[in-house]
Amino acid sequence: MVELSKANSYLENHLFNEKWADKTDPVKESALNTAENILLSHFNFRDGAEITDNYFHAVCEQAIHLLNFAPERFKLQQEGVTYYAVDGITFTMKSGLISQVAKGFLKPIIKLRVGEAK
């Protein structure tokens, strides 16, 4: 689990950190927990990955991404919606749930999947 004090230090000078700075500690901890759970559910990590700086940075980047992500879009994507239309205007959503910055930090610490186990 990422420590809140370390995350605060990392994110205090982060670009677009207003949504982080405006939140209470319980909301920040919730964002960190959610970010970590999302990353753990989407990636297979190498042994010891959770104690690396890359992991810490990825969780922080994912947390700030979630706070800046439009809540309505997040809910729709969680429900599997990829396309919708309102008054003749169509919206197509690619999976933006995982921060591209977080993915960059994760590259050296995730296990690559080769083939399929049967």
N, C-alpha and C positions, 0 to 999 in steps of 0.2 A: 504494500500500500504506500502510496506517495504521501509524504508529510505535507501538511498544509503550509507550514512556515517556509519550507523549501519551495513549494509551488508559488507562494506569494512573492518570494525573492526573484524567482525566474520570470514571473509574469508582470512584475511591477513596471518594467521598462519595455514591455511587449507592445508592438503596434496593435492598435484596436483592442486595448485591454480595458476599455471603459466598462464593458459588461462584467468583467471579472472584478474590477475595483469597486463597483457599485453593490456587489453581492455581500450578504452576511456570511460568516464563517460556515454555518451549517449548509448553506446553498453551495458554497465553494467546495466543501467536502463531498456533497452529493454529486457535483459536476465531476470531481476527480474520480469518485467511485464508479459513476456511470461510464466515464471515459475508459477507465481501466477494464471494466466488465466488457465493454464493446470490443476493445482491442483483444482481450483474452478469448472472446468468443469467435473472433474472425481470423486469428493467427495462431500458429503453433510456434512457440518460442523455444530457442535453444536452452539448454540447462544453464541456469545462472543469469539468464537475461534480465530478470526482474531487479537485479542489483546494479545494472549498468546505467551510465548516464544516458545512453540512447533510449532506454526504456522510460526513464524519468522524463526526458524531454518529450517523448512521444505521448505520454499520458497528459502532460501539461498542455501540449499543442492540441490534443484531442479535446480536452476540457474546454479550452477557450473557443475551439471550433464549435462545440455543442452550444455554448452560451451565445455565440454570434449567429448560429444557424436559426433560421426562421422556425418558430415552434410549430406552426401549421404544417410546414413542409416536412419537418422531422416526424410528426405524427403520421402524415400520409405515407412517408417512406417506410415507417415501422409497420404499417398495415399492408405494404406491398404495392402501393399505388405508384405507377410510373408515368401515367398520362391522365389528364382530365381537361374538361372544357367548361368555360363559363361565358355565357352570352356571346358565343361565337369565337371566343379567344381560346386557343388550345395551349396547354402547357405540357411539356415533356420533361420528366425529371430523370437524370442519370443519378446513379447512386453517389450522393455526396456526403453520406453519413460519416465516412472516415476522412479525416483531414489528410490532404496530400503531404503536408509538412510532416505529420506523424508517420505516414507511410515511409517517407525518406529516412527518418530516424530508425525505423524498424528494420529496414533492409538487412543490416548486418547481423541482426539478432533473431531472425525468424528462420525456422527450418523450411527448406524448400521441399515441396511435394513432388515426388517423381512417380509417375504412373499411378495406378489404382490398386488398392488392396482388395482382394476378393475372398 
